[in-house]
Amino acid sequence: MGSSGTAQAMAQHLPVQMRSQLDTSRLTRGMYSTDAGIYRVIPAAVYFPRNKQEAIAGIKAALKAKLPLTSRGAGTSCAGNAIGPGVVIDFNKHMNQVLDIDPQRCTARVQPGCVEATLQARAAQYGLRFGPDPSSQNRCTIGGMVGNNACGPHATAWGRTAVNIVSLECVDGVGNIFTARNDSLAPREDLQALIDQNLATIRKEFGKFSRQVSGYQLDMALPESGRNLAGFLAGSEGTLVTVLEIEVKLVPIPASPVLMALGYADMIEAARDVPTVLAFRPLSVEGLDRNLVEVVKQNRGQVPALPKGGGWLMCEVSAADEPQSLALAKKIAGAAHTDQVAIYPPGEDAAALWRIRADGAGLGGRTPIVRDEHGNVTGGEQAWAGFEDAAVPPQKLADYLEDFTTCMNRRGINGLLYGHFGDGCVHVRLDFPLTEPQGVARTRAFLEEAADIVARHGGSISGEHGDGRARSELLARMYSPSALALFSQVKGIFDPDGLLNPGVLVDPEPIDAHLRRPAAKAIPARGGYAFGADHGDFTTAVHRCTGIGKCRAQSKGVFMCPSYAATGNEKDSTRGRARILEEAANGNLIESFASPEVLEVLDLCLACKACSADCPAGVDMAKYRSEAYYRIYRGRLRPPSHYLLGALPRWVGLATRLPGLAKVINAAMATPLRKIAFKVAGLDTRRQAPRLVTERFSKWAKRVGIEQALAGARPQDRYVALWADSFSETLDSVGAKATVKVLHEAGYKVLLAPPSCCGLTWISTGQLPAAKKRLRQLLENLAPLAAAGIPIVGVEPSCSAVLRDDLPELLHQDRRAHLVAKNVYTLAELLSTPAPIGPTNWKLPDLHGLKVVAQPHCHHYSVMGWQRDRQLLRRAGAQVIEVSGCCGLAGNFGMEKGHYDVSVKVAENDLLPSLRANPDAVLLADGFSCRTQALQLAGRKGIHLATLLANGSAHPETTALN
């Protein structure tokens, strides 16, 4: 263990212009105290070098101050490898570029913080790619892959990271800068001497199969391995060197990949057939458990059709062209010991199956929910990393799985199995009982036995994620005392003072030291959300975040996390917010939810709920934010905008009670008075005030003869209840009017549900008692309709989402809440539902030739899903350009002072560029906020889906009914 210096001492050794990159704030230290593992170590500081020179200066300053150093990429390490007690060096923030690609040599040079997907995109321009590809490739860094010797599914074809490195520019633990290459141990003659003195031990214990990642890669330094110093340093987890620059090999992109699934009775039977499949040299062979697929179904709906089975092998093959690839897949199917086979050519089904596999680490974060014949529910427990990537030679995989699952069953530990079966690597997240001391002891006993099982089958306790704090102590169960002594000698050569990532690999910390979960206090739900899926405990809810960092991945078609996409700051990611909420639950570094750090990380959360759909672990930061605000501001003065925008339906309701008053207010908001009013209310004066309607929707409905909802109405009478929310009632009723017309044309007798507010604005500002009051009134109005089986159609997506998601959580003891939630439809859902609920004789308008830029509302996307809307538009013949991500206004967020710039940046992620690129397209935006944002920032008027369907044309000025 290295001696502990101080961040102040390090700062004194830094040039003045670099000291601003050293962050000692409680906020940053709290966010960097964990990675994607189960440990928590608070660093003294976090350093953000902007270039190689600053990195070298920071490393040398820390070494002079005797401050331990831990390298970090995206913080997605699963074993506690990227946390440490001294200074954590974050390379991803600034040193994240592809420096050069040489297509002739098939190599690339990158900075250590370069995200793998960035490299893959650049290399693809030359028909090349980097071979290893962990499931986190859209956020993990190449430096992190080097540190952990990462692999991924295609390591079956191209090998682990160690064999794909050309050179590493490094700094060792005494400040020496050198370049390690893949064909020589120079300039480390001291290492070569040690290797040559211990050839017998190394040849006996190391390099026995491709996924032997645990410990140091001593076999890479052997003469028969080419004296590969770069490969030897891969997987050393920052304990020997800090990497400054990386040169990697690239391989050609497969010409025609085809995916196939082979079904077996269970995962053990699937594992038995792996050697058969490997004989055909596939690109990858992945194991997929039925339980993992069931979790996907429970959380996301349907998955592509799979052959019958309790476990599957997903095999990808590629030949010169697609017919040859398909022929190869059929050969494998003929040789496999199963008749349950499905082949997926490139397309949506193949992509969806790969998404299930890629999200395994997050989806496996909760054990499956199981309901027995009596209706009792079990499962849904938090599952953790810690022993989640062990590997054995593939021919021993089935026998290993038998012994491992027997151990799990005997000790009462559950988990979801999946993994890189072609390399004998098994991923599993396990429901370790980490909330109490006796559970920690039980976890240790399980881990020790599991390590012994791996060793008995000639395997490696880490198959690609490194040993870190989770497994370093267990290395003694895998390697001989001679091998462990070699590790210590290697450490002494590169890092004699033990300052580089102390506690990992050599002189390890105990596996049950510094655990994150046991330190957090239980916070029972009282007065706010029920957190029913988390045993009624807010702490359990925020610990859903396991740290895998998908919120940091900016992928097309994924909405989370819009504020992180705009700022690039960890504090603005879903993970960063969850980490600070976890620290508040711990109460050590961050004392409480009322601490400034909590308010800071929540400030730029748009409450878009995208994480609730996109986060594989099921984090719902919008819900957590509301709960936190509720706890913070109970009995305290709130920000001014909470009183205005947080109670907006009340104020606009009063303002539109008299038509003349609405006209006066509209006129006033067109004068300089608006800026004064906005400033007093805490709103950004660059924003415009939305116009109030001069005739409420309910008054219009009465005028045109729409009946109030009838208690005795029957579903067989083809009744449907239209619920007009506060926004549709008082701010923009065009979509509600159009919905009436479409429902009439679809053959329904439209009833107007009594006007009711869902309390959305109160919910988003954490005024939960006030929100519940409105929801109870809403139940009085809507529950009789739901009980009669009458569909309730909402207009504003965010309000419909409240009824589907928040209502059952806030009023969980009221059975009517669950009844209403099940009977609320979006327009597209109702029109796409089969009879008798859906329309019986409705004809879609012909929208061929119409270009539509569609902005799905975030709550629509997250809670209801936008698939039905997409399908409806395509069936109508429209050309749909779907915006990916939030519009940036997000209710009150974009109106509040201090949020305008971020709101615009979020809109620039996709909405504004899509509008600029398609000036002749219709903007389809069901959300009032989305339409407001587009109008104010781009001068484009958006329309509701109902308006488009009612008019059968693109003209946004046309109203459905007058």
ChimeraX attribute file (.defattr): number of C-alpha atoms within 10 A of each C-alpha:
attribute: neighborCount
match mode: 1-to-1
recipient: residues
	/A:1	16
	/A:2	18
	/A:3	13
	/A:4	14
	/A:5	19
	/A:6	16
	/A:7	23
	/A:8	14
	/A:9	15
	/A:10	23
	/A:11	19
	/A:12	14
	/A:13	17
	/A:14	20
	/A:15	13
	/A:16	9
	/A:17	8
	/A:18	17
	/A:19	19
	/A:20	13
	/A:21	17
	/A:22	21
	/A:23	18
	/A:24	16
	/A:25	12
	/A:26	18
	/A:27	22
	/A:28	19
	/A:29	21
	/A:30	24
	/A:31	23
	/A:32	26
	/A:33	25
	/A:34	28
	/A:35	27
	/A:36	25
	/A:37	26
	/A:38	23
	/A:39	26
	/A:40	22
	/A:41	21
	/A:42	22
	/A:43	25
	/A:44	23
	/A:45	26
	/A:46	25
	/A:47	25
	/A:48	22
	/A:49	25
	/A:50	17
	/A:51	14
	/A:52	16
	/A:53	11
	/A:54	19
	/A:55	23
	/A:56	20
	/A:57	17
	/A:58	27
	/A:59	29
	/A:60	21
	/A:61	21
	/A:62	26
	/A:63	22
	/A:64	16
	/A:65	20
	/A:66	21
	/A:67	25
	/A:68	28
	/A:69	32
	/A:70	26
	/A:71	27
	/A:72	29
	/A:73	27
	/A:74	27
	/A:75	26
	/A:76	25
	/A:77	29
	/A:78	31
	/A:79	28
	/A:80	30
	/A:81	34
	/A:82	31
	/A:83	31
	/A:84	27
	/A:85	21
	/A:86	28
	/A:87	30
	/A:88	28
	/A:89	24
	/A:90	24
	/A:91	28
	/A:92	26
	/A:93	18
	/A:94	15
	/A:95	22
	/A:96	23
	/A:97	16
	/A:98	21
	/A:99	14
	/A:100	14
	/A:101	21
	/A:102	13
	/A:103	15
	/A:104	7
	/A:105	9
	/A:106	18
	/A:107	21
	/A:108	23
	/A:109	21
	/A:110	25
	/A:111	25
	/A:112	33
	/A:113	27
	/A:114	29
	/A:115	27
	/A:116	26
	/A:117	22
	/A:118	19
	/A:119	25
	/A:120	21
	/A:121	13
	/A:122	16
	/A:123	25
	/A:124	14
	/A:125	10
	/A:126	15
	/A:127	17
	/A:128	22
	/A:129	25
	/A:130	25
	/A:131	26
	/A:132	26
	/A:133	23
	/A:134	20
	/A:135	18
	/A:136	22
	/A:137	21
	/A:138	19
	/A:139	27
	/A:140	28
	/A:141	29
	/A:142	32
	/A:143	32
	/A:144	32
	/A:145	29
	/A:146	27
	/A:147	30
	/A:148	31
	/A:149	31
	/A:150	25
	/A:151	29
	/A:152	27
	/A:153	29
	/A:154	23
	/A:155	23
	/A:156	25
	/A:157	17
	/A:158	20
	/A:159	19
	/A:160	30
	/A:161	27
	/A:162	28
	/A:163	21
	/A:164	24
	/A:165	24
	/A:166	21
	/A:167	21
	/A:168	28
	/A:169	19
	/A:170	22
	/A:171	21
	/A:172	23
	/A:173	27
	/A:174	19
	/A:175	20
	/A:176	12
	/A:177	16
	/A:178	16
	/A:179	18
	/A:180	24
	/A:181	22
	/A:182	22
	/A:183	17
	/A:184	18
	/A:185	23
	/A:186	16
	/A:187	13
	/A:188	15
	/A:189	11
	/A:190	13
	/A:191	18
	/A:192	18
	/A:193	11
	/A:194	14
	/A:195	21
	/A:196	13
	/A:197	11
	/A:198	14
	/A:199	15
	/A:200	10
	/A:201	16
	/A:202	21
	/A:203	13
	/A:204	11
	/A:205	17
	/A:206	19
	/A:207	16
	/A:208	15
	/A:209	16
	/A:210	20
	/A:211	30
	/A:212	27
	/A:213	30
	/A:214	30
	/A:215	27
	/A:216	26
	/A:217	24
	/A:218	27
	/A:219	24
	/A:220	25
	/A:221	26
	/A:222	20
	/A:223	16
	/A:224	9
	/A:225	18
	/A:226	15
	/A:227	22
	/A:228	28
	/A:229	31
	/A:230	28
	/A:231	31
	/A:232	24
	/A:233	28
	/A:234	30
	/A:235	27
	/A:236	27
	/A:237	32
	/A:238	27
	/A:239	29
	/A:240	26
	/A:241	29
	/A:242	30
	/A:243	28
	/A:244	23
	/A:245	21
	/A:246	25
	/A:247	23
	/A:248	21
	/A:249	21
	/A:250	24
	/A:251	16
	/A:252	14
	/A:253	17
	/A:254	16
	/A:255	13
	/A:256	18
	/A:257	20
	/A:258	27
	/A:259	26
	/A:260	23
	/A:261	27
	/A:262	27
	/A:263	26
	/A:264	25
	/A:265	14
	/A:266	15
	/A:267	24
	/A:268	20
	/A:269	21
	/A:270	27
	/A:271	27
	/A:272	20
	/A:273	23
	/A:274	25
	/A:275	16
	/A:276	14
	/A:277	22
	/A:278	19
	/A:279	10
	/A:280	14
	/A:281	14
	/A:282	21
	/A:283	21
	/A:284	24
	/A:285	30
	/A:286	28
	/A:287	28
	/A:288	30
	/A:289	20
	/A:290	20
	/A:291	19
	/A:292	24
	/A:293	23
	/A:294	17
	/A:295	22
	/A:296	20
	/A:297	12
	/A:298	12
	/A:299	14
	/A:300	14
	/A:301	10
	/A:302	11
	/A:303	14
	/A:304	13
	/A:305	10
	/A:306	18
	/A:307	17
	/A:308	16
	/A:309	17
	/A:310	18
	/A:311	27
	/A:312	30
	/A:313	29
	/A:314	24
	/A:315	25
	/A:316	24
	/A:317	25
	/A:318	23
	/A:319	18
	/A:320	11
	/A:321	13
	/A:322	17
	/A:323	14
	/A:324	15
	/A:325	21
	/A:326	22
	/A:327	15
	/A:328	18
	/A:329	27
	/A:330	16
	/A:331	13
	/A:332	22
	/A:333	20
	/A:334	12
	/A:335	14
	/A:336	19
	/A:337	17
	/A:338	16
	/A:339	14
	/A:340	16
	/A:341	21
	/A:342	18
	/A:343	21
	/A:344	19
	/A:345	17
	/A:346	13
	/A:347	10
	/A:348	11
	/A:349	17
	/A:350	19
	/A:351	15
	/A:352	13
	/A:353	20
	/A:354	16
	/A:355	12
	/A:356	19
	/A:357	22
	/A:358	18
	/A:359	20
	/A:360	26
	/A:361	28
	/A:362	23
	/A:363	24
	/A:364	28
	/A:365	27
	/A:366	26
	/A:367	23
	/A:368	22
	/A:369	15
	/A:370	12
	/A:371	11
	/A:372	8
	/A:373	6
	/A:374	6
	/A:375	8
	/A:376	8
	/A:377	11
	/A:378	12
	/A:379	14
	/A:380	17
	/A:381	22
	/A:382	24
	/A:383	27
	/A:384	27
	/A:385	25
	/A:386	26
	/A:387	22
	/A:388	27
	/A:389	26
	/A:390	26
	/A:391	33
	/A:392	31
	/A:393	21
	/A:394	25
	/A:395	17
	/A:396	18
	/A:397	26
	/A:398	21
	/A:399	16
	/A:400	26
	/A:401	21
	/A:402	13
	/A:403	14
	/A:404	17
	/A:405	17
	/A:406	12
	/A:407	16
	/A:408	16
	/A:409	10
	/A:410	10
	/A:411	13
	/A:412	13
	/A:413	17
	/A:414	20
	/A:415	25
	/A:416	26
	/A:417	23
	/A:418	28
	/A:419	25
	/A:420	28
	/A:421	33
	/A:422	32
	/A:423	31
	/A:424	30
	/A:425	31
	/A:426	24
	/A:427	25
	/A:428	23
	/A:429	26
	/A:430	25
	/A:431	23
	/A:432	23
	/A:433	21
	/A:434	22
	/A:435	17
	/A:436	11
	/A:437	11
	/A:438	11
	/A:439	14
	/A:440	18
	/A:441	14
	/A:442	16
	/A:443	21
	/A:444	16
	/A:445	12
	/A:446	20
	/A:447	19
	/A:448	15
	/A:449	16
	/A:450	21
	/A:451	23
	/A:452	18
	/A:453	20
	/A:454	22
	/A:455	19
	/A:456	13
	/A:457	16
	/A:458	19
	/A:459	29
	/A:460	29
	/A:461	34
	/A:462	31
	/A:463	30
	/A:464	28
	/A:465	29
	/A:466	32
	/A:467	31
	/A:468	32
	/A:469	30
	/A:470	30
	/A:471	27
	/A:472	24
	/A:473	21
	/A:474	23
	/A:475	23
	/A:476	14
	/A:477	17
	/A:478	22
	/A:479	17
	/A:480	13
	/A:481	12
	/A:482	12
	/A:483	22
	/A:484	19
	/A:485	13
	/A:486	20
	/A:487	18
	/A:488	15
	/A:489	16
	/A:490	20
	/A:491	23
	/A:492	15
	/A:493	17
	/A:494	22
	/A:495	21
	/A:496	17
	/A:497	18
	/A:498	23
	/A:499	25
	/A:500	31
	/A:501	31
	/A:502	27
	/A:503	22
	/A:504	28
	/A:505	28
	/A:506	25
	/A:507	16
	/A:508	18
	/A:509	19
	/A:510	16
	/A:511	20
	/A:512	17
	/A:513	13
	/A:514	17
	/A:515	21
	/A:516	21
	/A:517	20
	/A:518	18
	/A:519	18
	/A:520	19
	/A:521	18
	/A:522	15
	/A:523	13
	/A:524	14
	/A:525	17
	/A:526	12
	/A:527	14
	/A:528	23
	/A:529	23
	/A:530	21
	/A:531	20
	/A:532	14
	/A:533	14
	/A:534	18
	/A:535	15
	/A:536	17
	/A:537	19
	/A:538	26
	/A:539	24
	/A:540	24
	/A:541	24
	/A:542	23
	/A:543	21
	/A:544	24
	/A:545	26
	/A:546	27
	/A:547	26
	/A:548	25
	/A:549	26
	/A:550	27
	/A:551	27
	/A:552	24
	/A:553	19
	/A:554	19
	/A:555	15
	/A:556	10
	/A:557	11
	/A:558	20
	/A:559	25
	/A:560	29
	/A:561	28
	/A:562	33
	/A:563	24
	/A:564	23
	/A:565	21
	/A:566	19
	/A:567	15
	/A:568	13
	/A:569	13
	/A:570	21
	/A:571	26
	/A:572	25
	/A:573	28
	/A:574	30
	/A:575	28
	/A:576	26
	/A:577	29
	/A:578	28
	/A:579	27
	/A:580	32
	/A:581	28
	/A:582	29
	/A:583	28
	/A:584	23
	/A:585	24
	/A:586	20
	/A:587	15
	/A:588	12
	/A:589	14
	/A:590	21
	/A:591	15
	/A:592	20
	/A:593	22
	/A:594	15
	/A:595	13
	/A:596	13
	/A:597	24
	/A:598	26
	/A:599	17
	/A:600	15
	/A:601	22
	/A:602	26
	/A:603	17
	/A:604	22
	/A:605	23
	/A:606	29
	/A:607	25
	/A:608	32
	/A:609	26
	/A:610	29
	/A:611	27
	/A:612	21
	/A:613	23
	/A:614	22
	/A:615	26
	/A:616	28
	/A:617	27
	/A:618	19
	/A:619	24
	/A:620	24
	/A:621	26
	/A:622	21
	/A:623	24
	/A:624	22
	/A:625	26
	/A:626	22
	/A:627	24
	/A:628	22
	/A:629	23
	/A:630	21
	/A:631	20
	/A:632	19
	/A:633	16
	/A:634	12
	/A:635	8
	/A:636	8
	/A:637	10
	/A:638	14
	/A:639	13
	/A:640	15
	/A:641	21
	/A:642	21
	/A:643	17
	/A:644	18
	/A:645	23
	/A:646	24
	/A:647	20
	/A:648	20
	/A:649	23
	/A:650	14
	/A:651	13
	/A:652	18
	/A:653	18
	/A:654	13
	/A:655	21
	/A:656	21
	/A:657	14
	/A:658	13
	/A:659	14
	/A:660	13
	/A:661	15
	/A:662	22
	/A:663	17
	/A:664	12
	/A:665	16
	/A:666	19
	/A:667	13
	/A:668	12
	/A:669	18
	/A:670	13
	/A:671	10
	/A:672	9
	/A:673	11
	/A:674	19
	/A:675	19
	/A:676	12
	/A:677	13
	/A:678	22
	/A:679	14
	/A:680	11
	/A:681	18
	/A:682	19
	/A:683	25
	/A:684	17
	/A:685	17
	/A:686	12
	/A:687	18
	/A:688	15
	/A:689	17
	/A:690	14
	/A:691	16
	/A:692	24
	/A:693	21
	/A:694	18
	/A:695	18
	/A:696	21
	/A:697	24
	/A:698	21
	/A:699	12
	/A:700	16
	/A:701	17
	/A:702	12
	/A:703	10
	/A:704	10
	/A:705	10
	/A:706	16
	/A:707	15
	/A:708	17
	/A:709	21
	/A:710	15
	/A:711	12
	/A:712	9
	/A:713	18
	/A:714	14
	/A:715	17
	/A:716	10
	/A:717	10
	/A:718	19
	/A:719	23
	/A:720	28
	/A:721	28
	/A:722	26
	/A:723	27
	/A:724	28
	/A:725	27
	/A:726	25
	/A:727	24
	/A:728	22
	/A:729	27
	/A:730	25
	/A:731	22
	/A:732	19
	/A:733	24
	/A:734	22
	/A:735	25
	/A:736	28
	/A:737	24
	/A:738	25
	/A:739	28
	/A:740	26
	/A:741	20
	/A:742	24
	/A:743	24
	/A:744	14
	/A:745	15
	/A:746	18
	/A:747	16
	/A:748	19
	/A:749	17
	/A:750	21
	/A:751	22
	/A:752	21
	/A:753	23
	/A:754	18
	/A:755	19
	/A:756	20
	/A:757	23
	/A:758	28
	/A:759	30
	/A:760	28
	/A:761	23
	/A:762	23
	/A:763	27
	/A:764	26
	/A:765	27
	/A:766	26
	/A:767	26
	/A:768	25
	/A:769	16
	/A:770	14
	/A:771	24
	/A:772	20
	/A:773	14
	/A:774	17
	/A:775	24
	/A:776	19
	/A:777	14
	/A:778	22
	/A:779	22
	/A:780	13
	/A:781	18
	/A:782	27
	/A:783	21
	/A:784	19
	/A:785	27
	/A:786	23
	/A:787	14
	/A:788	13
	/A:789	19
	/A:790	24
	/A:791	24
	/A:792	27
	/A:793	25
	/A:794	23
	/A:795	28
	/A:796	26
	/A:797	24
	/A:798	29
	/A:799	25
	/A:800	28
	/A:801	26
	/A:802	21
	/A:803	26
	/A:804	22
	/A:805	19
	/A:806	24
	/A:807	27
	/A:808	23
	/A:809	21
	/A:810	22
	/A:811	21
	/A:812	16
	/A:813	11
	/A:814	14
	/A:815	11
	/A:816	21
	/A:817	26
	/A:818	20
	/A:819	20
	/A:820	24
	/A:821	21
	/A:822	16
	/A:823	19
	/A:824	25
	/A:825	23
	/A:826	23
	/A:827	21
	/A:828	19
	/A:829	19
	/A:830	20
	/A:831	22
	/A:832	16
	/A:833	14
	/A:834	11
	/A:835	11
	/A:836	10
	/A:837	18
	/A:838	18
	/A:839	19
	/A:840	15
	/A:841	10
	/A:842	14
	/A:843	10
	/A:844	17
	/A:845	16
	/A:846	15
	/A:847	20
	/A:848	13
	/A:849	9
	/A:850	16
	/A:851	19
	/A:852	21
	/A:853	23
	/A:854	28
	/A:855	26
	/A:856	26
	/A:857	27
	/A:858	31
	/A:859	27
	/A:860	23
	/A:861	25
	/A:862	22
	/A:863	21
	/A:864	21
	/A:865	19
	/A:866	18
	/A:867	12
	/A:868	18
	/A:869	19
	/A:870	16
	/A:871	13
	/A:872	18
	/A:873	23
	/A:874	14
	/A:875	14
	/A:876	17
	/A:877	17
	/A:878	17
	/A:879	17
	/A:880	17
	/A:881	18
	/A:882	17
	/A:883	22
	/A:884	20
	/A:885	28
	/A:886	30
	/A:887	32
	/A:888	30
	/A:889	26
	/A:890	24
	/A:891	23
	/A:892	21
	/A:893	26
	/A:894	25
	/A:895	24
	/A:896	23
	/A:897	18
	/A:898	15
	/A:899	19
	/A:900	20
	/A:901	13
	/A:902	22
	/A:903	25
	/A:904	19
	/A:905	18
	/A:906	26
	/A:907	25
	/A:908	16
	/A:909	20
	/A:910	18
	/A:911	26
	/A:912	21
	/A:913	13
	/A:914	21
	/A:915	22
	/A:916	12
	/A:917	10
	/A:918	15
	/A:919	12
	/A:920	13
	/A:921	20
	/A:922	24
	/A:923	29
	/A:924	26
	/A:925	23
	/A:926	24
	/A:927	29
	/A:928	25
	/A:929	23
	/A:930	27
	/A:931	23
	/A:932	23
	/A:933	28
	/A:934	23
	/A:935	13
	/A:936	15
	/A:937	12
	/A:938	15
	/A:939	12
	/A:940	20
	/A:941	19
	/A:942	26
	/A:943	26
	/A:944	24
	/A:945	24
	/A:946	25
	/A:947	30
	/A:948	26
	/A:949	22
	/A:950	24
	/A:951	18
	/A:952	14
	/A:953	15
	/A:954	20
	/A:955	14
	/A:956	18
	/A:957	11
	/A:958	16
	/A:959	17
	/A:960	20
	/A:961	16
	/A:962	9
